[in-house]
Amino acid sequence: MTATTTATRALGGVVGPRDLYDEEHGQFREMVAAFVEEHARPHADRWDEEGKVDRSLFERAAEAGILGFGIPEEYGGGGSDDFRFNAVMGEELARNPVSSGMAGIALSNDIVIPYFTELTNDEQKARWLPGIAAGTSIVAVAMSEPGTGSDLSAIRTSAVRDGDEYVVNGSKIFISNGQNADLVVTAVRTAEHPHRGLSLLVIPADAAGYSRGRKLDKIGLHAQDTSELAFQNVRVPVANLLGAEGEGFAGLMRNLPQERISIAAAAVASSEGVLERTLAYVKERHAFGQPIGAFQNTRFEMAQMVTAVRASRAYIDACLRLHNDGVLTPEDAAAAKFHTTEQYVEVVNRCLQLHGGYGYMREYRIARDYEDARITTIYGGTTEIMKEIVGRGLGL
């Protein structure tokens, strides 16, 4: 059986044929699904109420081989540079959502760990990567500030050199994994130049003067902790600087395309999952003596959405190939991100309508999909910023 026919059969016809993955990616997908059932589903309701996952989840994920598979083997990781494994994991978590808390694992793999593998020197790798690979050192990246939003050039958190240390003062907001994180890649200002004045420091959570603020109360993604962080005269060794001083903006820009294609791939998978569940619902739910799927409006709505998402799937699979080959441009990633997340929000909205009043009840998954979808057009760069990137790439 080929990977293409496997994908089509497994996804019930909502997703068209695919040839992106091979057998080992399918095996990894099954591993992720089994992990979620064993380690996430039993705790999902409690994590939602507490607003964060248990720290042990990261250690269990490392033991299962689904955390840190991009870290070199010599430091305890999987040693894979095939981003398709990241995409498989993101798709599985998005298509069959059990707990938004699992997003912290995917975020570590796709967004944060690359800072530690690509921007570190040998000493830093030896110091940090074994703990990250083992799940005992949880990681986060801190860019956004209360007054900056998407404008990285406006970052004001300062790091002033004092001998062999930097003294850090400022605050960050909307930090995923912020409550659990042990190591935080932090964008700081080391000079006044908007871009060349930014640097990246790895700040340990046990440093004096470091404090976690509120767990932010979000509309959705309740188990994915999102926090405020504060730094008051935090002393950080110069040895914790990633790259050279003043190269922080370049470091952030280097990782953003991968973050955005990761979000885009998950958005398409989320749309597919919503459509699969809605298709099952409209076949089972009866009104006026027949399944609501038998009404022309329902058929037309489903046909239009499935066709549009299949087109997006082909588009994203092409982008994933480009990224795996190292040639995905920032403009490609931005276009993929805004297109797929806006589509996801629209699909959830229309599918909730097909559920009628039950769609507004949180006991139905579609209501929670509605809560969770909205943020995707904002985090990782807003739709408006993504369009700006694409437009500038056109020479406008």
CORMOQUI-V545102 format. One record per pair of residues at least 12 apart in sequence whose ideal C-beta (glycine too) atoms are under 6 Angstrom apart, sorted by the first residue. I is the first residue (numbers start at 0). J is the second residue. Records with the same first field share a line. If there is no record, write none. Layout:
I = J / J
//
This chain:
2 = 20 / 21
3 = 16 / 17 / 18
11 = 275
13 = 271 / 274 / 275 / 305
14 = 271
15 = 309
19 = 316
24 = 83 / 87
27 = 84 / 87
28 = 87 / 91
31 = 65 / 88 / 91
32 = 91
34 = 63 / 65
35 = 97
38 = 59
39 = 97 / 98 / 101
40 = 97
43 = 97 / 98
46 = 98 / 100 / 222
47 = 221 / 222
50 = 214 / 224
51 = 178 / 224
52 = 100
54 = 179
57 = 134 / 137
58 = 134
60 = 104 / 134
61 = 133 / 134
66 = 104 / 134
67 = 132
68 = 84
70 = 128 / 132
74 = 128 / 129 / 132
75 = 129 / 132 / 133
76 = 132
82 = 322 / 323
85 = 108 / 109
86 = 264 / 319
88 = 105
89 = 105 / 261 / 264 / 265
90 = 268
92 = 105
93 = 265 / 268 / 269
94 = 268 / 271 / 272
98 = 222
99 = 220 / 222 / 223
100 = 222 / 223
102 = 223
103 = 176
106 = 175
107 = 138
109 = 261
110 = 258
111 = 138 / 140
113 = 254
114 = 184
115 = 127
118 = 241 / 242 / 250
136 = 181 / 182
137 = 179 / 180 / 181
138 = 182
139 = 174 / 176 / 177 / 180 / 183
140 = 184
141 = 171 / 174 / 183 / 185 / 228
142 = 186
143 = 172 / 173
144 = 171
145 = 172
149 = 380 / 381 / 384
152 = 193 / 194
154 = 186 / 188
156 = 169 / 187
157 = 169 / 188
158 = 187 / 189 / 200
163 = 237
164 = 234 / 236
165 = 235
166 = 232 / 234
167 = 230 / 233 / 235
168 = 230
169 = 230
170 = 229
171 = 228
172 = 227
173 = 225
174 = 226 / 228
175 = 225
177 = 226 / 228
178 = 211 / 214 / 224 / 226
180 = 204
181 = 204
182 = 201
183 = 202
184 = 199 / 201
185 = 200 / 202
186 = 247
187 = 200
189 = 244
194 = 248
195 = 245
197 = 247 / 248
198 = 244 / 247
199 = 241 / 247 / 250
200 = 235 / 239 / 240
201 = 239
202 = 235
206 = 233
208 = 231 / 232 / 233
209 = 233
210 = 229
211 = 226
212 = 227 / 229
213 = 227
214 = 226
218 = 370
219 = 370 / 371
220 = 371
256 = 327 / 329 / 332
258 = 379
259 = 332 / 336 / 379
260 = 318 / 322 / 332 / 335
262 = 336 / 379
263 = 315 / 335 / 336 / 339
264 = 315
266 = 339 / 340 / 343 / 375
267 = 311 / 312 / 315 / 339
269 = 343
270 = 308 / 343 / 346
273 = 346 / 347 / 350 / 368
274 = 304 / 305
276 = 364
277 = 350 / 353
281 = 297 / 353
304 = 346
311 = 339 / 342
318 = 331 / 335
330 = 388 / 389 / 392
333 = 385 / 388 / 389
334 = 389
336 = 385
337 = 382 / 385
340 = 375 / 376
341 = 376
343 = 372 / 375
344 = 372
347 = 368 / 369 / 372
350 = 365
351 = 365 / 369
//
